[in-house]
């Protein structure tokens, strides 16, 4: 692996030493959050994004090395490995280049060229490729052989051209040039399949569409590919054929004679039958991969914003899952989210038991000292919100609309059944709504991130890459906030650095059997939680009200001795250091620098002592939709309404304005000035004011604008960033190509 460190360093603009140190930490079992937080001296203070990028690029190059080993083994077995060929294989820098080198030697099924060789026509193909003669017919006659099926000069020439076509197709230099031509100039063309015009209306924009592939935005590429997969559209990704043929002729045509004419015929056949389909398939894969990465990055950023949304905190909450005919499911939760009470009310149509339902809500608010009411934003949400606001509850009780996306999935999950075995799905869903208000992160980690609904074409992208990216995001957010080990769910503990599902389960079981952990040291008593797992996890686990105040902070236990020494030098306690800023200012950090601990870690420790276990999330801010707008029918062009951003994509942002249908602020309507990336000015959960510019009730489309002074509230401060991969590990190109062979035949 060490021979790749310079490559990684150059690509990621870091030093070789940083790459070497980071790879070693990763190989030793270090996690991205742990390395970036507690090993700054070793990595040169690389952040999570940089550490993750080194991890991913290192894995990609390891995959490349494995493929090289497999190819060299195959060449040795075929007895075709020469020193020159071995050097080419070992020096290949990309998987595409490596596969080009291997292509002529790759075991293959019977081809036109192999059949021509069996007929003894290879010498004729070599004669033609030399391009030194005009009398090719006379030469071809020499190869007539009825037993082998060569019965005419033209038949012999055809076989020779088949061999030439395959030889040209397998030329690594040509394939590299052709790949660059495709990447630079290929256009993506889309047209509707004949007879599918009516059924394919949602793809109407792509019935006759053409643009340069390299400039096509990811959402359009994925939309056209989805249309093709659903058998509504036909796609072609090709450069100008004349330019491609000219490139091939420039490399292989050496003269102006009959032999050269035969080479030109072979070139045209090669391009149409072999090289163009191969390059198109490869270009489809690379453009899909690029589009996937962009879409995954959009999803990852949106998910991070959602997970890091401001929590209400430990408040007593009454949560309502609204409905019409089946009523509204009401639950009451204590400050820890424990279910205290549940029942159903029917304040909406058709029962309209407004007075009875209002009296019940009032009594529950009084009985359980409710401090906030959470209402799911699904069916009947605005009607239920109006009902609650009309009851006349104490002003200090806030009413908040909560995004319930994915709540139904949670309520039917094994996790929910295990927690509430005796309650039905409606009660579980209401509990989830209430807990989302109290702590979005702790509740949303119980869901598959893909079900939360903040992605762009999430079902069309590479699912493995998507899962890896989203898992990184969840782990980043969970560890940025920290986890109270005595109250955290098994699902939340799963994402703590160094733990995982089994150790998370073991922690909960130990806690249930032995009571709360008294200090961090006690965590070592958990079954199978060894020194390495403890090292990776301890700094991110909090123990409220522990005897050692550092157990409530992000100071790692390995640094406790250092903090104790600081306190000793100042003749005070650690608790005094935490309470007294004047004492902390007396600390000369340079006195405590060692070979293992430098100023970055010491600075982090001092910052943590100032605010032990501080939550990086914003303070909660209540939000309300317009009181007089409940449905799309209430909307009028020109209205200015408050809204909440629910999804940010590359082409715009979706905003909930309280009518059960999100509106779209297209990128062109976000500002009076040019916007290149919506994520630069908007984020999920951001509060905005928008203007209605269009309403299409039949198609359920709402067009919104933020131009001419309709500006969003200031974007929230920078948060821990989701893990972004600059490059995803390449997989076996041959495997991918095989998956698309059906389009082009053999």
C-alpha positions in Angstrom: 0.0 0.0 0.0 2.9 2.4 0.8 3.7 2.8 -3.0 0.3 4.5 -3.3 0.8 7.1 -0.6 2.3 9.7 -3.0 -0.6 9.3 -5.4 -3.2 9.8 -2.6 -1.3 12.8 -1.2 -1.1 14.5 -4.6 -4.7 13.9 -5.4 -6.1 15.1 -2.0 -3.5 17.9 -1.5 -2.2 16.6 1.8 1.3 15.4 2.8 2.6 11.8 2.3 3.1 11.7 6.1 -0.5 12.5 6.7 -1.7 9.8 4.3 0.7 7.2 5.8 -0.4 8.0 9.4 -4.1 8.1 8.6 -3.9 4.8 6.7 -2.1 3.1 9.6 -4.7 4.4 12.1 -7.5 3.1 9.8 -5.8 -0.3 9.4 -5.4 -0.5 13.2 -9.2 -0.3 13.5 -9.6 3.5 14.0 -12.9 5.1 13.0 -13.2 8.3 11.1 -14.8 10.3 14.0 -12.2 9.0 16.5 -9.2 9.7 14.2 -10.3 13.2 13.3 -11.2 14.1 16.9 -8.6 12.4 19.1 -5.6 11.8 16.8 -5.0 15.3 15.5 -1.3 15.3 16.3 -0.8 12.1 14.3 -2.8 13.2 11.2 -1.8 16.8 11.2 -5.4 17.9 12.2 -7.2 16.3 9.3 -10.9 16.7 9.5 -13.5 13.9 9.0 -13.9 14.6 5.3 -10.2 14.4 4.6 -9.8 11.2 6.7 -12.8 9.6 4.9 -11.4 10.6 1.5 -8.0 9.0 2.3 -9.9 5.8 3.5 -11.9 5.6 0.3 -9.0 6.3 -2.1 -6.8 3.8 -0.3 -9.5 1.2 -0.7 -9.9 2.0 -4.4 -6.2 1.6 -5.0 -6.2 -1.7 -3.0 -9.0 -2.9 -5.2 -6.9 -2.0 -8.3 -3.9 -3.9 -6.9 -6.1 -7.0 -6.4 -7.3 -6.8 -10.0 -3.7 -6.5 -11.2 -2.8 -9.7 -9.2 -5.7 -11.6 -10.7 -4.7 -10.5 -14.3 -1.0 -11.3 -13.8 -2.0 -14.8 -12.5 -4.2 -15.3 -15.6 -1.4 -14.2 -18.0 1.0 -16.6 -16.3 -1.4 -19.5 -16.6 -1.8 -18.7 -20.3 2.0 -18.5 -20.6 1.6 -15.1 -22.3 3.2 -13.0 -19.6 6.3 -11.1 -20.8 8.5 -8.7 -18.8 7.1 -5.8 -21.0 3.5 -6.9 -20.4 4.1 -7.3 -16.7 5.4 -3.8 -16.5 2.4 -2.4 -18.3 0.0 -4.2 -16.0 1.8 -3.0 -12.9 2.1 0.6 -14.0 -1.6 0.9 -15.0 -3.1 3.8 -13.0 -6.8 3.2 -13.5 -9.0 0.2 -13.8 -10.1 1.2 -17.3 -6.5 1.3 -18.5 -5.7 -2.0 -16.8 -8.7 -3.7 -18.5 -7.6 -2.3 -21.9 -4.2 -3.9 -21.5 -5.7 -7.2 -20.5 -8.4 -7.2 -23.2 -6.4 -9.0 -26.0 -5.5 -11.8 -23.6 -8.8 -12.1 -21.9 -10.4 -15.5 -22.4 -13.4 -15.0 -24.6 -16.2 -16.9 -26.3 -16.0 -17.7 -30.0 -15.9 -14.5 -32.1 -15.8 -13.7 -35.8 -12.1 -13.1 -35.5 -11.4 -16.4 -33.7 -13.4 -18.3 -36.4 -11.4 -16.5 -39.1 -8.1 -17.4 -37.3 -9.3 -21.1 -37.3 -9.7 -20.8 -41.0 -6.0 -19.7 -41.3 -6.7 -16.1 -42.3 -4.5 -14.4 -39.7 -1.5 -14.1 -42.1 -3.8 -12.4 -44.7 -4.9 -9.9 -42.0 -1.2 -9.1 -41.2 -0.4 -8.6 -44.9 -3.3 -6.2 -45.3 -2.3 -4.3 -42.1 1.1 -3.7 -43.6 -0.6 -1.7 -46.4 2.2 -2.1 -48.9 0.3 -3.7 -51.9 -2.6 -3.1 -54.2 -3.4 -6.6 -55.4 -5.2 -7.9 -52.3 -7.5 -10.2 -54.4 -4.5 -12.1 -55.7 -3.2 -12.5 -52.1 -6.7 -13.5 -50.8 -7.0 -16.3 -53.4 -4.0 -18.0 -51.7 -6.2 -18.7 -48.7 -9.1 -20.4 -50.5 -10.0 -23.7 -48.7 -13.4 -25.3 -49.1 -12.8 -27.6 -46.1 -12.4 -24.6 -43.9 -15.2 -22.7 -45.5 -13.2 -20.2 -47.4 -14.7 -20.4 -50.8 -14.1 -17.0 -52.4 -11.5 -14.2 -52.3 -14.2 -11.9 -50.8 -14.8 -14.5 -48.0 -11.1 -14.6 -47.3 -11.0 -10.7 -47.1 -14.0 -10.6 -44.9 -12.4 -13.0 -42.4 -9.2 -11.0 -42.5 -11.2 -7.8 -41.8 -12.8 -9.5 -38.9 -9.4 -10.2 -37.4 -8.3 -6.6 -38.1 -11.4 -5.2 -36.5 -10.9 -7.2 -33.3 -7.2 -6.3 -33.2 -8.0 -2.6 -33.5 -10.7 -2.9 -30.9 -8.2 -4.4 -28.4 -5.6 -1.7 -29.0 -5.1 -0.1 -25.6 -3.9 3.2 -27.0 -6.9 3.6 -29.3 -9.3 2.7 -26.5 -7.7 5.4 -24.3 -8.1 8.0 -27.1 -11.7 6.9 -27.9 -12.6 7.0 -24.2 -11.4 10.6 -24.0 -13.4 11.5 -27.2 -16.6 10.0 -25.7 -16.0 11.7 -22.3 -15.3 15.1 -24.1 -17.9 15.2 -26.9 -20.5 12.5 -26.5 -24.1 13.6 -26.5 -26.9 12.0 -24.7 -30.0 11.6 -26.9 -33.4 10.6 -25.6 -36.6 9.8 -27.5 -39.9 8.3 -26.5 -40.6 4.8 -27.5 -43.2 4.4 -30.3 -46.7 4.0 -28.9 -45.7 5.0 -25.4 -46.4 8.8 -25.7 -49.5 8.7 -23.5 -48.2 6.5 -20.8 -44.8 8.3 -20.6 -46.2 11.8 -19.9 -44.1 12.2 -16.8 -41.1 12.0 -19.1 -42.5 14.5 -21.7 -39.5 16.8 -21.4 -37.3 14.0 -22.7 -39.4 12.8 -25.7 -36.9 14.6 -28.0 -33.9 15.6 -26.0 -30.2 16.0 -26.8 -27.3 17.6 -24.9 -23.6 17.2 -24.3 -23.2 14.5 -21.7 -20.3 16.1 -19.9 -22.5 19.2 -19.2 -25.7 17.3 -18.4 -26.7 17.8 -14.7 -27.0 14.6 -12.6 -30.8 14.9 -12.1 -31.4 14.9 -15.9 -29.1 11.9 -16.5 -30.8 9.9 -13.7 -34.3 11.0 -14.9 -33.6 9.8 -18.5 -32.0 6.5 -17.3 -35.1 5.9 -15.1 -37.3 6.5 -18.2 -35.2 4.0 -20.2 -35.4 1.5 -17.4 -39.2 1.8 -17.3 -39.3 1.2 -21.1 -40.6 4.7 -21.9 -37.5 6.2 -23.4 -34.6 5.1 -25.7 -31.2 6.5 -25.0 -28.0 6.8 -27.0 -24.7 8.2 -25.8 -22.4 8.7 -28.7 -19.9 11.3 -30.2 -20.1 12.2 -33.9 -19.4 9.0 -35.8 -17.3 10.9 -38.4 -15.0 12.2 -35.7 -14.6 8.8 -34.1 -13.8 7.1 -37.5 -11.3 9.9 -38.3 -9.5 9.3 -35.0 -9.2 5.6 -35.8 -8.0 6.1 -39.3 -5.4 8.5 -38.2 -3.9 5.8 -36.0 -4.2 2.8 -38.3 -4.4 3.9 -42.0 -0.8 4.2 -43.3 -1.2 4.5 -47.1 -3.5 4.9 -50.1 -3.9 1.6 -51.7 -6.2 -1.4 -51.8 -4.9 -2.7 -48.5 -5.5 0.6 -46.9 -9.1 0.5 -48.2 -9.6 -2.9 -46.6 -8.3 -1.4 -43.3 -10.8 1.4 -43.6 -13.6 -1.1 -44.1 -12.4 -3.0 -41.0 -12.3 0.3 -39.0 -15.9 1.1 -39.8 -17.0 -2.4 -38.9 -14.9 -2.3 -35.7 -16.4 1.0 -34.6 -20.0 0.0 -35.2 -19.9 -3.6 -34.1 -17.3 -3.5 -31.3 -15.7 -0.3 -30.1 -18.7 2.0 -30.1 -21.0 -0.3 -28.2 -18.1 -1.0 -25.7 -17.4 2.7 -25.2 -21.0 3.6 -25.0 -21.6 1.0 -22.3 -18.5 2.2 -20.4 -19.5 5.9 -20.8 -23.0 5.0 -19.5 -21.4 3.5 -16.4 -19.0 6.4 -15.8 -21.7 9.0 -16.3 -24.1 7.0 -14.1 -21.4 6.8 -11.4 -20.8 10.6 -11.6 -24.6 11.3 -11.4 -24.9 8.8 -8.5 -22.1 10.5 -6.6 -23.7 13.9 -7.0 -27.1 12.6 -6.0 -25.6 10.8 -3.0 -23.8 14.0 -1.9 -27.2 15.8 -2.1 -28.8 13.1 0.0 -26.0 13.1 2.5 -26.0 16.8 3.1 -29.8 16.9 3.4 -29.7 14.0 5.9 -27.0 15.7 7.9 -29.1 18.9 8.2 -32.1 16.9 9.2 -30.3 14.8 11.8 -28.7 17.9 13.3 -32.0 19.8 13.5 -32.5 21.7 16.7 -34.0 19.5 19.5 -36.7 20.7 21.8 -34.9 18.9 24.6 -36.3 17.2 27.7 -39.8 18.5 27.8 -43.1 16.8 28.6 -44.8 16.4 25.2 -48.3 15.5 24.0 -48.0 14.1 20.4 -50.8 13.8 17.9 -50.9 11.6 14.8 -53.8 13.4 13.0 -56.5 11.9 10.9 -60.1 12.2 9.7 -62.3 9.1 9.8 -60.1 7.0 12.0 -59.5 9.9 14.4 -56.3 11.4 15.9 -54.0 9.2 18.0 -52.8 11.1 21.1 -49.9 10.1 23.4 -48.3 11.8 26.4 -44.6 11.4 27.0 -42.4 12.4 29.9 -39.1 14.3 29.6 -37.2 11.2 28.7 -39.8 10.2 26.0 -41.4 7.5 28.0 -45.0 6.7 27.1 -47.4 7.7 29.9 -50.8 7.7 28.3 -52.5 7.2 24.9 -56.0 7.4 23.4 -57.9 8.5 20.4 -59.9 11.7 19.7 -62.2 12.7 16.8 -62.1 16.5 16.4 -62.3 16.4 12.6 -64.7 15.3 9.9 -66.8 13.2 9.9 -67.3 12.8 13.6 -66.5 16.5 14.5 -66.4 15.9 18.3 -64.6 19.2 18.8 -65.8 20.1 22.3 -65.3 16.6 23.7 -61.9 16.3 22.1 -60.9 19.8 23.2 -61.8 19.1 26.8 -59.8 15.8 26.8 -56.7 17.6 25.4 -57.0 20.3 28.1 -57.3 17.7 30.8 -54.2 15.8 29.5 -52.2 18.9 29.3 -53.1 19.7 32.9 -52.7 16.1 34.2 -49.2 15.5 32.7 -47.9 19.1 32.9 -47.5 19.1 29.1 -45.0 21.7 27.8 -45.3 21.2 24.1 -47.7 19.6 21.6 -46.3 17.9 18.5 -48.6 17.4 15.5 -47.6 15.1 12.6 -47.7 16.9 9.3 -49.6 14.3 7.4 -53.3 13.9 6.6 -55.6 16.4 8.6 -52.5 18.1 10.1 -53.6 21.7 9.4 -57.2 21.0 10.6 -55.8 19.4 13.8 -53.5 22.3 14.3 -56.3 24.7 14.0 -58.4 22.6 16.4 -55.6 22.6 19.0 -54.9 26.3 18.7 -58.6 27.0 19.3 -58.8 25.1 22.6 -57.4 27.9 24.6 -54.4 26.2 26.1 -51.9 28.1 28.3 -49.7 30.3 26.2 -46.6 28.6 27.5 -47.6 25.4 25.8 -46.1 25.6 22.3 -47.7 23.8 19.3 -45.3 22.5 16.7 -45.8 20.8 13.3 -43.4 17.8 13.0 -42.3 16.1 9.8 -43.6 12.6 10.2 -41.9 11.1 7.1 -41.0 7.5 7.8 -42.9 7.3 11.0 -45.2 4.7 9.6 -42.2 2.6 8.7 -40.8 2.9 12.2 -44.2 2.0 13.8 -44.3 -1.3 11.9 -40.7 -2.2 12.5 -39.2 -4.8 14.8 -37.6 -2.0 16.8 -41.0 -0.5 17.6 -42.6 -3.8 18.3 -39.8 -4.6 20.7 -40.2 -1.3 22.5 -44.1 -1.3 22.5 -45.2 -4.9 22.2 -48.7 -4.2 23.5 -49.5 -1.1 21.5 -50.7 -0.9 17.9 -48.9 0.9 15.1 -50.9 4.1 15.5 -49.7 4.6 19.1 -46.1 3.8 18.1 -46.3 6.3 15.3 -47.5 9.0 17.6 -44.7 8.3 20.1 -42.2 8.7 17.2 -43.7 12.1 16.3 -43.3 13.3 19.9 -39.8 12.0 20.2 -38.8 13.6 16.9 -39.7 17.0 18.4 -37.7 16.2 21.6 -34.6 14.9 19.8 -34.7 14.4 16.0 -31.3 12.6 15.9 -32.1 10.0 18.6 -35.4 9.1 16.9 -34.4 9.2 13.3 -31.5 6.8 13.7 -34.1 4.1 14.2 -35.0 4.4 10.6 -33.3 3.4 7.4 -32.0 6.8 6.2 -33.4 6.1 2.7 -36.9 6.1 4.1 -36.6 9.6 5.5 -37.2 11.1 2.0 -34.6 13.8 1.7 -32.8 12.3 -1.3 -32.7 12.9 -5.1 -33.4 9.7 -7.1 -32.3 7.7 -4.2 -33.8 4.5 -5.6 -31.9 4.8 -8.9 -28.3 5.3 -7.5 -25.8 2.6 -6.5 -27.4 1.3 -3.3 -24.1 0.1 -1.7 -22.5 3.5 -2.3 -25.6 5.2 -0.9 -25.7 3.1 2.2 -22.0 3.6 2.9 -22.3 7.4 2.5 -25.5 7.7 4.7 -24.0 5.4 7.4 -21.0 7.8 7.4 -23.3 10.8 7.8 -25.3 9.2 10.7 -22.1 8.2 12.5 -20.6 11.7 12.0 -23.8 13.3 13.4 -24.2 10.9 16.4 -20.5 11.3 17.5 -20.6 15.1 16.9 -23.4 15.4 19.4 -22.3 12.6 21.8 -24.5 9.9 23.4 -25.8 9.7 27.0 -24.9 6.0 27.6 -27.5 5.5 30.4 -30.5 6.5 28.3 -29.5 6.0 24.7 -31.4 3.4 22.6 -29.7 0.4 21.1 -30.0 2.0 17.7 -28.3 5.2 18.7 -25.5 3.4 20.4 -24.9 1.4 17.3 -23.5 4.4 15.5 -21.1 5.4 18.3 -17.5 5.1 17.1 -16.1 1.6 17.8 -19.4 -0.1 18.8 -21.8 -1.4 16.2 -25.0 -3.5 16.6 -23.6 -6.3 18.9 -21.8 -4.1 21.4 -24.7 -1.6 21.5 -27.0 -4.5 22.4 -24.6 -5.7 25.0 -24.5 -2.2 26.6 -28.2 -2.0 26.8 -28.4 -5.6 28.3 -25.7 -4.7 30.9 -27.5 -1.5 31.8 -30.8 -3.3 32.2 -29.2 -6.0 34.4 -26.9 -3.8 36.5 -28.5 -0.3 36.5 -26.9 2.9 35.1 -23.2 3.2 34.5 -21.6 5.1 37.4 -18.6 6.2 35.3 -16.9 5.6 32.0 -14.6 3.0 33.5 -17.6 0.8 34.2 -18.3 0.5 30.5 -15.3 -1.8 30.2 -17.4 -4.4 32.1 -19.7 -4.9 29.1 -19.3 -8.3 27.5 -16.9 -8.3 24.5 -16.2 -4.6 24.9 -12.4 -4.7 24.8 -9.7 -2.1 25.0 -9.8 -1.1 21.3 -13.6 -0.6 21.3 -13.4 1.3 24.6 -10.6 3.5 23.1 -12.7 4.3 20.0 -16.0 4.9 21.9 -15.3 6.3 25.3 -14.9 10.0 24.3 -18.3 10.0 22.6 -20.2 8.4 25.5 -21.5 10.7 28.2 -22.5 9.9 31.8 -24.7 12.6 33.3 -24.2 13.3 37.0 -21.1 11.1 37.2 -18.7 11.6 40.1 -16.0 12.6 37.7 -17.2 15.7 35.8 -15.0 14.7 32.8 -17.3 11.7 32.2 -19.9 14.2 31.1 -17.6 15.8 28.5 -15.9 15.0 25.2 -12.5 14.8 27.0 -11.2 11.3 26.3 -10.3 9.2 29.4 -6.7 8.9 28.0 -6.4 12.7 28.8 -7.8 12.6 32.3 -4.4 12.5 33.8 -3.4 15.6 31.9 -6.5 17.5 33.1 -5.9 16.3 36.7 -2.3 17.6 36.4 -3.6 21.0 35.2 -5.9 21.2 38.3 -3.1 20.1 40.6 -0.7 22.7 39.2 -3.4 25.4 39.9 -4.1 23.9 43.4 -7.8 23.3 42.5 -10.1 20.5 41.5 -11.2 19.6 37.9 -14.7 20.8 38.9 -13.2 24.2 39.7 -11.5 24.3 36.3 -14.9 23.7 34.6 -16.7 26.3 36.7 -14.0 29.0 36.7 -12.9 30.7 33.5 -10.3 32.7 35.3 -8.6 29.5 36.4 -8.6 28.1 32.8 -7.0 31.3 31.5 -4.1 30.7 33.8 -3.2 27.4 32.1 -0.1 27.6 29.9 -0.8 24.9 27.3 2.8 24.7 26.2 3.7 23.3 29.5 1.7 20.2 28.8 2.9 19.4 25.3 4.5 16.0 25.0 5.5 13.7 22.2 1.9 12.3 22.2 -0.1 15.3 23.0 0.2 18.6 21.2 -1.6 22.0 21.1 -4.5 20.8 18.9 -5.6 18.3 21.6 -4.9 20.6 24.5 -6.9 23.4 22.8 -9.8 20.9 22.4 -9.6 20.0 26.1 -9.8 23.6 27.2 -12.7 24.3 24.9 -14.5 21.2 26.3 -13.8 22.3 29.9 -15.6 25.6 29.1 -18.7 23.8 28.0 -18.6 20.1 29.0 -20.6 17.9 26.6 -21.9 20.9 24.7 -24.5 20.1 22.0 -23.4 21.5 18.6 -27.0 21.7 17.4 -28.9 25.0 17.2 -31.4 26.2 19.8 -35.0 25.2 19.1 -37.1 27.8 17.4 -40.8 27.3 17.0 -42.4 27.8 13.5 -45.9 28.2 12.4 -47.6 28.1 8.9 -50.0 30.7 7.7 -53.3 30.4 9.7 -55.5 31.0 6.6 -53.9 28.5 4.2 -54.6 24.8 4.7 -54.9 23.3 1.2 -53.8 24.0 -2.4 -57.2 25.5 -3.1 -56.4 28.3 -0.6 -53.3 29.3 -2.6 -53.3 32.4 -4.8 -50.6 33.7 -7.1 -48.6 36.4 -5.4 -49.2 35.2 -1.9 -46.2 35.4 0.4 -46.0 32.5 2.9 -43.7 31.1 5.5 -42.3 27.7 4.8 -39.8 25.0 5.9 -37.3 23.6 3.4 -37.8 19.8 3.2 -35.4 18.8 0.5 -32.6 20.5 -1.4 -31.6 19.2 -4.9 -29.3 20.3 -7.6 -32.1 21.9 -9.5 -33.9 23.6 -6.6 -35.5 23.2 -3.2 -38.8 21.8 -2.0 -40.6 23.8 0.6 -43.5 22.8 2.9 -46.0 25.7 3.1 -48.6 23.7 5.1 -50.9 22.5 2.3 -49.9 18.7 2.3 -47.9 19.3 -1.0 -44.4 20.7 -1.1 -43.8 23.5 -3.5 -40.6 23.9 -5.7 -38.3 26.9 -5.7 -36.4 26.3 -8.9 -32.8 27.3 -8.8 -33.6 30.2 -11.2 -36.1 31.5 -8.6 -33.9 31.4 -5.5 -32.3 34.8 -5.8 -32.2 38.0 -7.9 -28.5 37.0 -8.5 -27.1 33.9 -10.1 -27.1 30.7 -7.9 -24.9 27.9 -9.0 -25.7 25.5 -6.2 -28.9 25.6 -4.1 -27.1 24.1 -1.1 -25.0 27.3 -0.9 -28.0 29.3 0.3 -30.6 26.8 1.5 -30.6 23.7 3.8 -33.1 21.2 5.1 -35.2 22.5 8.0 -34.4 26.1 7.1 -37.2 28.6 7.6 -38.0 30.7 4.5 -40.5 33.1 3.1 -41.7 32.3 -0.4 -44.0 33.8 -3.1 -46.6 31.7 -4.9 -45.9 32.0 -8.7 -48.0 29.1 -9.9 -50.5 26.4 -8.8 -51.5 23.3 -10.8 -54.0 21.4 -8.7 -54.5 18.7 -11.3 -50.8 17.8 -11.4 -50.2 18.7 -7.7 -47.5 21.2 -8.5 -46.8 24.5 -6.7 -44.2 26.9 -8.1 -42.5 29.2 -5.6 -40.0 32.1 -5.8 -37.7 33.7 -3.4 -36.8 36.6 -5.7 -37.2 40.3 -5.1 -36.5 40.5 -1.4 -38.1 37.1 -0.4 -34.9 36.0 1.3 -34.4 33.1 3.6 -33.5 33.6 7.2 -29.7 33.4 7.6 -28.5 29.9 7.0 -27.6 27.9 10.1 -24.0 27.9 11.2 -21.7 25.3 9.8 -22.3 21.9 11.2 -20.3 18.7 11.2 -20.1 17.8 7.6 -21.3 14.5 6.1 -18.7 12.3 4.7 -18.2 13.0 1.0 -16.3 10.7 -1.3 -14.3 12.4 -3.9 -14.0 9.0 -5.7 -15.8 5.8 -5.1 -13.9 2.5 -5.2 -13.9 1.1 -8.7 -15.3 -2.3 -9.2 -14.4 -4.9 -11.8 -15.1 -3.2 -15.1 -15.7 -6.5 -16.8 -18.5 -7.3 -14.4 -20.2 -4.0 -15.1 -19.8 -4.3 -18.8 -21.4 -7.7 -18.7 -24.5 -6.4 -17.0 -25.2 -4.1 -20.0 -24.3 -6.5 -22.9 -28.0 -7.1 -23.5 -28.4 -3.8 -25.2 -25.8 -4.4 -27.8 -25.8 -8.2 -28.2 -22.6 -10.3 -28.4 
